């Protein structure tokens, strides 16, 4: 699936813009890889789990997960009290659990 945006960059920073442009093709591949990984998990995935399980750097996984959320490809599920499902990360802090939209 082609996504209608390029990776984010710092506005007004030419080197940031060039880096984002150079990353466009690999970012799309990574978004697809992450989306497929989340889709294969009935219990969903936190960004931290995606990082570990796909051996990605935090900045890479976090950026691609954010793009998938922005594009509506992944979202959250809520418990019976209307709270987002969350799980502990490696640091022990709670993180939102992501699900592929057609699986929400």
Secondary structure, DSSP 8 states (H G I E B T S, - for coil): ---SS-----TT-HHHHHHHHHHHHHHHHHHHHHHHHHHT-TT-B-HHHHHHHTT--HHHHHHHHHHHHHTTSEE--B-TTS-B-EEE-TTS-EEE-BEEGGG-
